[in-house]
Amino acid sequence: MKNKYASFFAAYNASVMKGNSYTKEEVVKNFTNGIKTSLKELTVWELQELTRRLTSLAPKQNNDKADKMRKAIIAIFKSMNKTVDDAKDWAEKQGVKGIKKPFNNYTTGELYVLITIAEKIKTDYLKLGSSELKKLQLNLDKRKKYLKLLKEIVSITGWIIIAQKIF
């Protein structure tokens, strides 16, 4: 037999992830206006209604926004030639305010903080990249000058060899 409380716990756990700070007992007590505190005391209808209300507390629009924010973090990392796994691993190790979570468990507020940090990392990455690019450009300019000088030397040397053969 399926656990008759499974739907409730799925909805309750989802609501906790969305910021619900009430205990299971407090949720039941609030729902029944202080009359009951245990799931076992609820009728089938009360249990279904409480589960429906908990489910409606965590609207799917919030998930869509969080998904877009997670995709923004991934896009930032991809722009630095990193993989999706690199972005997820970074977010899970980075954490927010000392709290580390799996990538898909961060709230939109926490994801906003992670995006801000990731953008700073990208800025630093681009600065480092541009300074490296400047170094390469300087080396290329020096090589072009040396090549030009070498061509002039070869040209002059060629004229000297031709002049020696003539005279």
N, CA, C and O of each residue as an XYZ file, in Angstrom:
668
protein
N       0.844     -1.193      0.000
C       0.000      0.000      0.000
C       0.882      1.247      0.000
O       1.871      1.328      0.729
N       0.506      2.206     -0.825
C       1.242      3.454     -0.926
C       1.040      4.269      0.346
O      -0.046      4.277      0.925
N       2.096      4.953      0.772
C       2.019      5.810      1.951
C       1.023      6.927      1.680
O       1.190      7.688      0.726
N      -0.012      7.035      2.508
C      -1.043      8.053      2.259
C      -0.551      9.464      2.540
O      -1.227     10.437      2.206
N       0.612      9.580      3.144
C       1.175     10.895      3.436
C       2.258     11.316      2.434
O       2.829     12.399      2.559
N       2.537     10.475      1.456
C       3.628     10.761      0.509
C       3.397     12.081     -0.232
O       4.329     12.871     -0.378
N       2.191     12.328     -0.694
C       1.888     13.569     -1.423
C       2.073     14.783     -0.518
O       2.593     15.818     -0.937
N       1.635     14.633      0.742
C       1.806     15.738      1.682
C       3.287     16.049      1.868
O       3.690     17.210      1.791
N       4.098     15.025      2.112
C       5.519     15.261      2.372
C       6.239     15.820      1.142
O       7.163     16.623      1.270
N       5.816     15.397     -0.036
C       6.409     15.961     -1.254
C       6.091     17.454     -1.334
O       6.971     18.262     -1.630
N       4.840     17.819     -1.073
C       4.437     19.233     -1.109
C       5.092     20.013      0.029
O       5.533     21.146     -0.167
N       5.157     19.414      1.209
C       5.766     20.087      2.359
C       7.252     20.339      2.107
O       7.741     21.444      2.338
N       7.968     19.324      1.636
C       9.407     19.485      1.362
C       9.655     20.539      0.282
O      10.609     21.312      0.372
N       8.793     20.568     -0.741
C       8.925     21.587     -1.786
C       8.696     22.977     -1.197
O       9.382     23.930     -1.567
N       7.731     23.095     -0.277
C       7.464     24.405      0.330
C       8.628     24.843      1.222
O       8.925     26.034      1.316
N       9.278     23.896      1.868
C      10.449     24.219      2.698
C      11.572     24.744      1.812
O      12.266     25.694      2.176
N      11.748     24.121      0.646
C      12.778     24.584     -0.279
C      12.466     25.990     -0.792
O      13.374     26.730     -1.171
N      11.206     26.350     -0.804
C      10.810     27.676     -1.283
C      10.756     28.703     -0.157
O      10.359     29.848     -0.373
N      11.157     28.289      1.055
C      11.251     29.263      2.130
C      10.304     29.053      3.292
O      10.327     29.843      4.236
N       9.470     28.021      3.266
C       8.570     27.735      4.378
C       9.408     27.326      5.593
O      10.149     26.344      5.541
N       9.287     28.082      6.681
C      10.087     27.789      7.873
C       9.275     27.081      8.960
O       9.790     26.842     10.052
N       8.017     26.744      8.676
C       7.177     26.070      9.654
C       7.468     24.574      9.700
O       7.799     23.958      8.687
N       7.339     24.010     10.884
C       7.469     22.555     11.013
C       6.184     21.916     10.491
O       5.181     22.594     10.271
N       6.233     20.617     10.301
C       5.052     19.878      9.841
C       3.896     20.073     10.821
O       2.754     20.282     10.411
N       4.197     20.003     12.104
C       3.158     20.150     13.125
C       2.549     21.557     13.101
O       1.339     21.720     13.259
N       3.402     22.573     12.900
C       2.911     23.949     12.835
C       2.020     24.151     11.611
O       1.034     24.884     11.674
N       2.361     23.509     10.509
C       1.544     23.622      9.293
C       0.155     23.037      9.555
O      -0.859     23.640      9.202
N       0.120     21.858     10.178
C      -1.171     21.213     10.484
C      -1.959     22.081     11.463
O      -3.161     22.282     11.291
N      -1.285     22.591     12.480
C      -1.954     23.421     13.495
C      -2.537     24.691     12.864
O      -3.671     25.066     13.160
N      -1.763     25.352     11.997
C      -2.255     26.563     11.329
C      -3.436     26.248     10.421
O      -4.407     27.003     10.366
N      -3.349     25.136      9.715
C      -4.419     24.748      8.789
C      -5.724     24.469      9.528
O      -6.802     24.814      9.043
N      -5.628     23.842     10.705
C      -6.839     23.468     11.460
C      -7.192     24.504     12.527
O      -7.998     24.232     13.416
N      -6.593     25.682     12.440
C      -6.855     26.765     13.412
C      -6.568     26.323     14.841
O      -7.314     26.649     15.764
N      -5.483     25.579     15.013
C      -5.043     25.185     16.347
C      -5.724     23.962     16.927
O      -5.448     23.588     18.067
N      -6.607     23.330     16.169
C      -7.356     22.193     16.705
C      -6.536     20.898     16.661
O      -6.570     20.103     17.600
N      -5.794     20.692     15.552
C      -5.047     19.448     15.380
C      -3.571     19.773     15.142
O      -3.226     20.840     14.635
N      -2.693     18.805     15.529
C      -1.259     19.020     15.319
C      -0.597     17.850     14.598
O       0.585     17.928     14.265
N      -1.324     16.782     14.353
C      -0.739     15.588     13.742
C      -1.450     15.258     12.430
O      -2.653     15.479     12.286
N      -0.694     14.733     11.490
C      -1.297     14.300     10.220
C      -2.309     13.183     10.446
O      -3.309     13.088      9.734
N      -2.047     12.351     11.426
C      -2.948     11.225     11.713
C      -4.333     11.696     12.142
O      -5.317     10.979     11.961
N      -4.415     12.892     12.707
C      -5.694     13.432     13.167
C      -6.542     13.990     12.029
O      -7.742     14.200     12.203
N      -5.940     14.233     10.869
C      -6.651     14.852      9.743
C      -7.535     13.841      9.037
O      -7.207     12.658      8.942
N      -8.674     14.336      8.541
C      -9.515     13.494      7.690
C      -8.864     13.418      6.307
O      -7.925     14.159      6.019
N      -9.361     12.530      5.462
C      -8.829     12.394      4.110
C      -8.977     13.716      3.358
O      -8.051     14.156      2.678
N     -10.159     14.351      3.486
C     -10.384     15.611      2.806
C      -9.413     16.682      3.310
O      -8.837     17.410      2.502
N      -9.217     16.795      4.644
C      -8.313     17.790      5.216
C      -6.874     17.575      4.730
O      -6.163     18.528      4.412
N      -6.467     16.315      4.681
C      -5.122     16.007      4.213
C      -4.950     16.427      2.751
O      -3.935     17.017      2.382
N      -5.950     16.116      1.928
C      -5.880     16.500      0.511
C      -5.868     18.022      0.349
O      -5.109     18.545     -0.466
N      -6.680     18.723      1.097
C      -6.753     20.176      1.004
C      -5.454     20.828      1.493
O      -4.960     21.776      0.883
N      -4.918     20.319      2.581
C      -3.649     20.846      3.090
C      -2.535     20.622      2.069
O      -1.708     21.507      1.850
N      -2.509     19.455      1.449
C      -1.507     19.146      0.425
C      -1.672     20.081     -0.770
O      -0.687     20.587     -1.309
N      -2.927     20.310     -1.186
C      -3.190     21.215     -2.307
C      -2.715     22.630     -1.983
O      -2.118     23.288     -2.835
N      -2.965     23.095     -0.796
C      -2.552     24.454     -0.396
C      -1.022     24.572     -0.338
O      -0.459     25.582     -0.758
N      -0.361     23.544      0.180
C       1.103     23.571      0.224
C       1.679     23.596     -1.196
O       2.658     24.290     -1.471
N       1.060     22.834     -2.080
C       1.518     22.794     -3.469
C       1.370     24.162     -4.113
O       2.232     24.579     -4.887
N       0.292     24.860     -3.804
C       0.061     26.176     -4.412
C       0.984     27.249     -3.836
O       1.135     28.314     -4.435
N       1.609     26.983     -2.672
C       2.542     27.948     -2.093
C       3.819     28.072     -2.906
O       4.489     29.103     -2.868
N       4.152     27.021     -3.639
C       5.389     27.016     -4.429
C       5.016     27.037     -5.906
O       5.043     26.000     -6.568
N       4.662     28.232     -6.435
C       4.234     28.297     -7.838
C       5.367     27.961     -8.798
O       6.541     28.215     -8.529
N       4.976     27.389     -9.912
C       5.966     26.974    -10.896
C       6.643     28.156    -11.578
O       7.732     27.995    -12.128
N       6.031     29.339    -11.558
C       6.668     30.519    -12.147
C       8.000     30.791    -11.469
O       8.967     31.198    -12.114
N       8.042     30.563    -10.170
C       9.278     30.757     -9.433
C      10.369     29.835     -9.958
O      11.533     30.221    -10.059
N       9.971     28.604    -10.292
C      10.933     27.649    -10.839
C      11.441     28.127    -12.194
O      12.621     27.970    -12.508
N      10.548     28.713    -13.002
C      10.956     29.212    -14.307
C      12.008     30.314    -14.149
O      12.988     30.364    -14.892
N      11.789     31.185    -13.182
C      12.747     32.262    -12.947
C      14.077     31.684    -12.460
O      15.145     32.107    -12.901
N      14.001     30.729    -11.561
C      15.222     30.096    -11.053
C      15.946     29.357    -12.181
O      17.175     29.383    -12.256
N      15.189     28.706    -13.049
C      15.812     28.010    -14.180
C      16.543     28.997    -15.087
O      17.653     28.720    -15.542
N      15.926     30.140    -15.348
C      16.583     31.158    -16.172
C      17.856     31.660    -15.497
O      18.859     31.917    -16.162
N      17.809     31.797    -14.196
C      18.981     32.277    -13.468
C      20.101     31.223    -13.485
O      21.277     31.559    -13.623
N      19.719     29.951    -13.344
C      20.725     28.882    -13.435
C      21.345     28.860    -14.829
O      22.553     28.675    -14.981
N      20.507     29.052    -15.840
C      21.019     29.088    -17.219
C      21.939     30.287    -17.433
O      22.890     30.205    -18.210
N      21.666     31.398    -16.751
C      22.534     32.570    -16.858
C      23.915     32.259    -16.284
O      24.929     32.659    -16.856
N      23.959     31.553    -15.167
C      25.248     31.162    -14.579
C      26.000     30.255    -15.541
O      27.202     30.420    -15.750
N      25.290     29.300    -16.126
C      25.923     28.382    -17.078
C      26.449     29.154    -18.287
O      27.546     28.876    -18.772
N      25.666     30.128    -18.777
C      26.092     30.927    -19.933
C      27.355     31.732    -19.614
O      28.242     31.870    -20.456
N      27.426     32.254    -18.402
C      28.622     33.002    -17.999
C      29.838     32.087    -18.056
O      30.894     32.473    -18.557
N      29.683     30.880    -17.543
C      30.814     29.946    -17.543
C      31.155     29.485    -18.961
O      32.328     29.305    -19.288
N      30.147     29.297    -19.795
C      30.427     28.891    -21.179
C      31.182     29.990    -21.928
O      32.006     29.702    -22.796
N      30.897     31.249    -21.590
C      31.602     32.352    -22.253
C      33.082     32.387    -21.863
O      33.893     33.051    -22.509
N      33.416     31.660    -20.795
C      34.819     31.552    -20.374
C      35.402     30.193    -20.782
O      36.408     29.745    -20.233
N      34.748     29.550    -21.756
C      35.173     28.242    -22.265
C      35.133     27.149    -21.202
O      35.979     26.256    -21.194
N      34.151     27.220    -20.307
C      33.954     26.206    -19.270
C      32.717     25.387    -19.625
O      31.942     25.765    -20.503
N      32.543     24.269    -18.937
C      31.415     23.380    -19.211
C      30.266     23.640    -18.237
O      30.404     24.391    -17.272
N      29.134     23.002    -18.515
C      27.979     23.080    -17.627
C      28.363     22.499    -16.263
O      28.016     23.063    -15.224
N      29.072     21.383    -16.271
C      29.491     20.762    -15.016
C      30.416     21.679    -14.223
O      30.357     21.712    -12.994
N      31.269     22.423    -14.925
C      32.136     23.387    -14.236
C      31.289     24.428    -13.502
O      31.580     24.781    -12.359
N      30.246     24.912    -14.162
C      29.368     25.924    -13.557
C      28.653     25.341    -12.335
O      28.592     25.983    -11.286
N      28.117     24.138    -12.469
C      27.417     23.505    -11.350
C      28.360     23.255    -10.184
O      28.039     23.568     -9.037
N      29.520     22.693    -10.478
C      30.502     22.407     -9.419
C      30.913     23.680     -8.697
O      31.019     23.700     -7.471
N      31.145     24.748     -9.466
C      31.535     26.020     -8.864
C      30.445     26.515     -7.921
O      30.733     26.907     -6.790
N      29.186     26.499     -8.385
C      28.077     27.019     -7.571
C      27.917     26.206     -6.287
O      27.665     26.761     -5.217
N      28.064     24.898     -6.405
C      27.905     24.045     -5.226
C      29.041     24.254     -4.227
O      28.821     24.183     -3.018
N      30.245     24.510     -4.720
C      31.379     24.766     -3.827
C      31.378     26.198     -3.298
O      31.818     26.444     -2.175
N      30.890     27.137     -4.096
C      30.867     28.553     -3.729
C      29.909     28.799     -2.576
O      30.283     29.383     -1.559
N      28.673     28.349     -2.742
C      27.671     28.598     -1.721
C      27.313     30.071     -1.624
O      27.884     30.913     -2.317
N      26.357     30.366     -0.753
C      25.914     31.739     -0.519
C      25.837     31.946      0.988
O      25.144     31.214      1.695
N      26.553     32.945      1.463
C      26.591     33.260      2.895
C      26.983     32.032      3.721
O      26.438     31.790      4.799
N      27.928     31.272      3.198
C      28.438     30.109      3.916
C      27.592     28.851      3.782
O      27.965     27.799      4.302
N      26.468     28.943      3.098
C      25.588     27.779      2.936
C      25.766     27.224      1.532
O      25.563     27.926      0.541
N      26.152     25.948      1.462
C      26.368     25.295      0.174
C      25.225     24.317     -0.076
O      24.801     23.582      0.817
N      24.735     24.331     -1.328
C      23.604     23.485     -1.698
C      23.858     22.869     -3.063
O      24.736     23.320     -3.799
N      23.087     21.835     -3.402
C      23.118     21.361     -4.788
C      22.631     22.481     -5.708
O      21.799     23.298     -5.311
N      23.143     22.516     -6.920
C      22.883     23.602     -7.869
C      21.392     23.889     -8.039
O      20.992     25.053     -8.071
N      20.568     22.855     -8.147
C      19.139     23.053     -8.405
C      18.335     23.413     -7.157
O      17.131     23.649     -7.256
N      18.972     23.461     -5.989
C      18.249     23.770     -4.758
C      18.375     25.227     -4.321
O      17.762     25.629     -3.332
N      19.162     26.021     -5.045
C      19.303     27.427     -4.674
C      18.020     28.193     -4.994
O      17.363     27.945     -6.005
N      17.682     29.130     -4.104
C      16.515     29.986     -4.331
C      16.898     31.082     -5.328
O      18.072     31.247     -5.660
N      15.904     31.822     -5.799
C      16.201     32.892     -6.755
C      17.088     33.959     -6.122
O      17.953     34.516     -6.797
N      16.891     34.250     -4.848
C      17.736     35.220     -4.162
C      19.183     34.752     -4.093
O      20.109     35.535     -4.305
N      19.367     33.476     -3.796
C      20.719     32.920     -3.732
C      21.348     32.868     -5.127
O      22.541     33.123     -5.288
N      20.535     32.538     -6.128
C      21.044     32.496     -7.500
C      21.474     33.892     -7.957
O      22.444     34.036     -8.701
N      20.754     34.906     -7.512
C      21.132     36.283     -7.859
C      22.540     36.587     -7.328
O      23.362     37.180     -8.026
N      22.800     36.173     -6.091
C      24.128     36.386     -5.499
C      25.179     35.620     -6.303
O      26.253     36.151     -6.586
N      24.876     34.382     -6.669
C      25.820     33.575     -7.446
C      26.093     34.192     -8.820
O      27.228     34.176     -9.296
N      25.048     34.737     -9.455
C      25.234     35.390    -10.760
C      26.172     36.584    -10.614
O      27.056     36.790    -11.446
N      25.979     37.365     -9.562
C      26.831     38.532     -9.327
C      28.288     38.111     -9.164
O      29.186     38.737     -9.727
N      28.519     37.057     -8.399
C      29.889     36.563     -8.194
C      30.455     36.027     -9.505
O      31.608     36.294     -9.844
N      29.642     35.271    -10.240
C      30.100     34.699    -11.515
C      30.456     35.810    -12.518
O      31.421     35.680    -13.271
N      29.684     36.889    -12.524
C      29.988     38.007    -13.429
C      31.322     38.671    -13.055
O      32.076     39.090    -13.934
N      31.605     38.764    -11.762
C      32.893     39.326    -11.329
C      34.040     38.411    -11.771
O      35.090     38.880    -12.212
N      33.825     37.127    -11.648
C      34.846     36.166    -12.087
C      35.082     36.314    -13.587
O      36.223     36.281    -14.048
N      33.992     36.479    -14.351
C      34.123     36.639    -15.801
C      34.884     37.927    -16.134
O      35.728     37.935    -17.030
N      34.587     39.012    -15.418
C      35.288     40.276    -15.645
C      36.782     40.102    -15.411
O      37.603     40.561    -16.205
N      37.124     39.434    -14.314
C      38.543     39.177    -14.027
C      39.162     38.296    -15.104
O      40.306     38.506    -15.506
N      38.407     37.321    -15.563
C      38.874     36.417    -16.618
C      39.157     37.204    -17.903
O      40.170     36.989    -18.568
N      38.247     38.113    -18.234
C      38.424     38.913    -19.445
C      39.592     39.885    -19.310
O      40.323     40.122    -20.271
N      39.766     40.446    -18.112
C      40.911     41.344    -17.891
C      42.209     40.583    -18.059
O      43.141     41.056    -18.709
N      42.264     39.401    -17.470
C      43.456     38.571    -17.593
C      43.678     38.217    -19.053
O      44.802     38.266    -19.553
N      42.597     37.859    -19.731
C      42.693     37.521    -21.150
C      43.163     38.690    -21.976
O      43.973     38.510    -22.885
N      42.676     39.895    -21.687
C      43.080     41.063    -22.480
C      44.533     41.436    -22.203
O      45.240     41.876    -23.109
N      44.988     41.266    -20.957
C      46.394     41.566    -20.678
C      47.304     40.548    -21.356
O      48.374     40.899    -21.853
N      46.879     39.291    -21.377
C      47.643     38.263    -22.088
C      47.653     38.561    -23.589
O      48.665     38.370    -24.265
N      46.523     39.025    -24.093
C      46.419     39.367    -25.508
C      47.354     40.529    -25.844
O      47.996     40.529    -26.895
N      47.430     41.513    -24.956
C      48.336     42.645    -25.179
C      49.784     42.169    -25.225
O      50.568     42.632    -26.054
N      50.138     41.242    -24.333
C      51.502     40.698    -24.338
C      51.795     39.993    -25.661
O      52.866     40.157    -26.246
N      50.822     39.205    -26.118
C      51.007     38.512    -27.389
C      51.134     39.497    -28.543
O      51.934     39.294    -29.456
N      50.339     40.570    -28.500
C      50.394     41.588    -29.547
C      51.760     42.263    -29.559
O      52.329     42.493    -30.626
N      52.294     42.584    -28.369
C      53.622     43.202    -28.285
C      54.683     42.260    -28.856
O      55.562     42.688    -29.604
N      54.596     40.981    -28.500
C      55.547     40.006    -29.044
C      55.435     39.912    -30.558
O      56.443     39.807    -31.257
N      54.209     39.950    -31.061
C      53.993     39.887    -32.499
C      54.587     41.129    -33.178
O      55.229     41.021    -34.224
N      54.372     42.301    -32.583
C      54.931     43.542    -33.137
C      56.453     43.478    -33.179
O      57.069     43.880    -34.165
N      57.060     42.970    -32.104
C      58.522     42.843    -32.069
C      58.997     41.892    -33.166
O      59.987     42.163    -33.846
N      58.290     40.787    -33.331
C      58.685     39.810    -34.361
C      58.571     40.415    -35.758
O      59.403     40.164    -36.629
N      57.518     41.221    -35.955
C      57.365     41.868    -37.264
C      58.531     42.824    -37.532
O      59.054     42.873    -38.645
N      58.932     43.582    -36.510
C      60.064     44.503    -36.659
C      61.345     43.728    -36.979
O      62.107     44.111    -37.867
N      61.576     42.623    -36.238
C      62.770     41.815    -36.490
C      62.749     41.227    -37.900
O      63.774     41.188    -38.581
N      61.581     40.774    -38.326
C      61.448     40.195    -39.660
C      61.738     41.257    -40.730
O      62.418     40.982    -41.719
N      61.223     42.451    -40.523
C      61.468     43.541    -41.465
C      62.962     43.873    -41.522
O      63.524     44.045    -42.604
N      63.594     43.960    -40.359
C      65.029     44.224    -40.283
C      65.822     43.109    -40.960
O      66.784     43.369    -41.683
N      65.410     41.874    -40.719
C      66.081     40.723    -41.330
C      65.950     40.765    -42.854
O      66.908     40.469    -43.569
N      64.780     41.130    -43.345
C      64.581     41.242    -44.795
C      65.497     42.322    -45.384
O      66.073     42.144    -46.457
N      65.621     43.441    -44.667
C      66.502     44.505    -45.137
C      67.956     44.034    -45.175
O      68.692     44.335    -46.114
N      68.361     43.285    -44.133
C      69.728     42.766    -44.086
C      69.963     41.803    -45.241
O      70.995     41.861    -45.911
N      68.996     40.914    -45.469
C      69.117     39.953    -46.572
C      69.171     40.700    -47.893
O      69.941     40.346    -48.785
N      68.359     41.725    -48.012
C      68.347     42.506    -49.240
C      69.692     43.192    -49.465
O      70.240     43.165    -50.567
N      70.209     43.799    -48.415
C      71.517     44.472    -48.523
C      72.616     43.452    -48.803
O      73.486     43.680    -49.643
N      72.567     42.326    -48.093
C      73.570     41.273    -48.294
C      73.517     40.754    -49.718
O      74.551     40.483    -50.329
N      72.317     40.616    -50.240
C      72.160     40.167    -51.626
C      72.788     41.129    -52.600
O      73.434     40.710    -53.560
N      72.607     42.429    -52.366
C      73.207     43.435    -53.233
C      74.735     43.398    -53.130
O      75.446     43.590    -54.116
N      75.208     43.150    -51.929
C      76.678     43.072    -51.763
C      77.226     41.877    -52.536
O      78.266     41.983    -53.185
N      76.538     40.752    -52.473
C      77.003     39.551    -53.201
C      76.951     39.819    -54.696
O      77.884     39.455    -55.411
N      75.906     40.434    -55.182
C      75.782     40.752    -56.602
C      76.909     41.714    -57.019
O      77.533     41.538    -58.065
N      77.156     42.739    -56.177
C      78.211     43.720    -56.487
C      79.587     43.036    -56.525
O      80.421     43.375    -57.365
N      79.828     42.078    -55.620
C      81.109     41.384    -55.589
C      81.299     40.556    -56.872
O      82.405     40.467    -57.406
N      80.228     39.969    -57.344
C      80.326     39.157    -58.576
C      80.580     40.046    -59.791
O      81.306     39.661    -60.708
N      79.992     41.211    -59.793
C      80.168     42.122    -60.928
C      81.585     42.697    -60.932
O      82.200     42.783    -61.995
N      82.094     43.075    -59.827
C      83.404     43.735    -59.763
C      84.410     42.702    -59.513
O      85.598     43.007    -59.416
